[in-house]
């Protein structure tokens, strides 16, 4: 655990030539080039999510320059230049072929961070992160390097304001307007939805994962919720981050000391409590893997325990978009994420004894921040929650034998009578075919249809795209007509998706999972009393075997792959197709589809058991 990966610059004049040159350009002491390195990294991409990152990186870099030197109170370290990773814009690419690169971007960020930290051998790192996949990839790289490091959110965007109604709107409003025939209105919503800069402002995947990273201990809690343009991110946070990192370096507090079984469990529980994104069921296992835990279900939290906690123990504590009305900026005005963390600790839901990047335990950090009580409008108490049960549910059944399917229960708007949905299958072998139907013939969809979209999984797409365009159109269609139409897929969803939508069904269709065998008009049953999703027809072994034999024959005839899988026209897409693991392991890229773990460790259990003192 504590074997140093620090790389020091020796006295070779060839290597010294550039390090002396960098020291001159950065204005640091020449004598420090042989000391351990420290630096700042950031995420960049082609959307508003990333516009604010560079200014934060530069502010932290400038603060570091002031604190580095040869004096007795200075940080005697070699300062390196800032580095940036790249990423895809989820908002611009949803519903397009380019969306295949979104989840792959998490893997690319991991590789990029790994290359920089390992080759440069940084002893101290501050990472400014934006959007939702790059932060996870950044944290994964940091955990694999396992030298002192700290993460800070670039911050969410402020809500837009509808110029006609005066109501707050956001990017989800734009996607939900896509099915309208009023071109002027669609343009107006698009122009109003995203003023300023910052990552998505609702409790979508970005804010779900920032909350996760904060509660897992790698980001100060007070830095999660302020908007990207909040002046504190330039004036106050840089010095706080450097002081925290200096303490980590001095006391050799390492990322894997912080990200443990207990802290990951805490982060999963708060994800339920905030009605978080379904993507946490992909990113949580990936973070756990990078921290040394090979199997999330056995080392961290089994699906059965996850469902028990979500159903019986953990309530939803916020009224936030997409299932509610408020944004992360509103949460910040009411005291920030630390208000929620304090509630969960005091109620017995999460373990306050886990270590954090501030050098304090989670409980100590919350105490030092001294957050206010929940206001009861934006943030609710555990005693009187916004919703009585957690926002997420994991499903098994004959369509999800890997027990990987996930439903954002907090976002369901109807269709679960006595916790059961029963309807007929409408099958599409790609999202493009579904979008064409929604655009051209929306009236074909009827009440209690369950749309099946397949061959869009990690290997099939490849890349497991999220389907915000599809889910938003379905949501609008359902609200306009007063009907319930569900969507089930081996792909995934945006954190902004609402409705009866079930993703991550595994095994995926491209690998012969049961979802590949569903036919139009089959009977689909979603039973939350049993936490199962089943196709009635496939319960008959004769039917199942006949359909599987027909599917196998089609694959054999096509040279070993099903003809409905997506095209592969880049090396990166090919790498994803050949190396993607299942959603239950995070849907990342691993050699021979076998999960790779650096320095594996056991998920040692503590005596802490999550409970809710307000429930018997």
Buried (B, 14 or more C-beta within 10 A) or exposed (E): EEEEEBBEBEEEEEEBEEBBEBBEEBEBBEEBBEBBBBBBBBBBBEBBBBBBBBBBBBBBBEBBEEBBBEEEEEBBBBBBEBBBBBBBBBBBBBBEBBBBBBBBBBBBBBBBBBEBBBEBBBBBBBBBBBBBBBBBBBBBBBBBBBBBBBBBBBBBBBBBBBEEEEEBBBBBBBBBBBBEEEEEEBEBBBEBBBEBBBBBBBBBBBBBBBBBBBBBBBBBBBBBBBBBBBEBBBEBBBBBBBBBBBBBBEEEBBBBBBBBBBBBBBBBBBBBBBBBBBBBBBBBBBBBBBBBBBBBBEBBBBBEBBBBBBBEBBBBBBBBBBBBBBBBBBBBBBBBBBBBBBBBBBBBBBBBBBBBBBBBBBBBBBBEBEBEEBBEEBBBBBBEBBBEBBBBBBBBBBBBBBBBBBBBBBBBEEBBEEBEBBBEBBBBBBBBEBBEBBEEEBEEBEEBBBBBBBBBBBBBBBBBBBBBBBBBBBBBBBBEBEBBBBBBBBBBBBBBBBBBBBBBBBBBBBBBBBBBBBEEEBBBBBBBEBBBBBBBBBEEEEBBEEBBEEBEEBBEEEEEBBEBBBEBEEEBBEBBBBBBBBBBBBBBBBEEBEBBBBEEBEBEEEEBEBEBEEBE
